[in-house]
């Protein structure tokens, strides 16, 4: 029972950080300057949103299998980060480098969350495999964002 409770907690935490990721990329979509050549970021951001929605469904299916409800909303840390970004934007603007830098920050956070989850020994093998698969895709997304950000510097 204790392992089940801990597993549900881990899965719901990952659902929350995926909600953070979705909200972060939706915000980034609003901030990019489509007239300044940043429109190329739109398909990538939409893909990352879709990926996190898929991860949420996969995670939520496992939570439901335990007879519990999937978390909604975003994490406290995600809300704090977005508030900090809003303050920072008033001073730095919405240039391509800044947007990609904030996206990379978010990708770092979700990677850490998955790595922390995978360090927990209560997870069943099939859940661990699902998380590893999602993490591999998240690492690829992180590297894609980082490479774009580095090319702007």
C-alpha positions, -999 to +999 in steps of 0.1 A: +000+000+000+028+024+008+045+017-025+012+023-043+007+057-025+043+067-033+039+057-070+007+077-073+024+107-058+054+104-082+031+100-112+010+130-102+041+151-096+051+143-132+017+152-144+020+186-127+054+193-143+041+184-177+012+209-171+040+234-163+057+225-196+025+229-216+018+263-200+053+274-205+053+266-242+019+281-247+032+313-231+063+312-253+041+309-284+024+342-274+058+359-269+076+351-301+078+377-327+064+361-358+076+391-379+112+388-367+119+354-381+109+334-350+079+317-366+101+287-371+098+280-334+060+275-336+060+239-349+086+229-324+067+245-294+035+229-306+052+195-308+065+198-273+030+207-260+016+177-278+043+155-263+035+166-228-002+161-234+006+125-244+028+120-214+000+132-192-024+107-207+001+079-202+008+090-166-029+096-159-038+061-172-015+046-146-029+068-118-064+057-128-054+021-128-046+026-091-081+039-086-071+075-081-076+108-100-050+126-121-037+159-108-048+191-125-032+225-124+005+233-122+031+230-096+040+257-071+075+258-085+062+263-120+039+292-109+068+308-091+091+305-122+064+320-145+060+350-121+097+355-121+098+354-159+070+380-161+091+404-139+122+397-160+104+404-192+097+439-183+134+445-182+147+423-210+119+419-236+110+389-257+139+383-279+147+349-294+176+342-271+156+350-239+127+329-250+149+299-258+168+304-226+136+302-205+125+272-225+158+255-217+154+263-180+120+246-182+134+216-200+161+213-173+134+213-146+114+185-162+144+164-168+154+167-132+119+157-121+120+126-142+155+117-130+143+121-094+113+099-101+134+072-116+157+072-086+128+061-065+128+023-061+091+019-055+083+022-092+072-010-110+093-020-140+067-012-165+062+023-151+100+028-150+102+018-187+074+044-195+093+071-176+126+062-193+110+065-227+094+099-219+128+111-204+146+101-236+122+123-256+126+151-231+164+150-234+161+152-272+138+183-268+162+199-243+191+194-267+171+208-296+163+239-275+199+243-262+213+240-297+190+267-310+197+289-280+235+285-285+232+294-322+217+328-313+244+339-289 
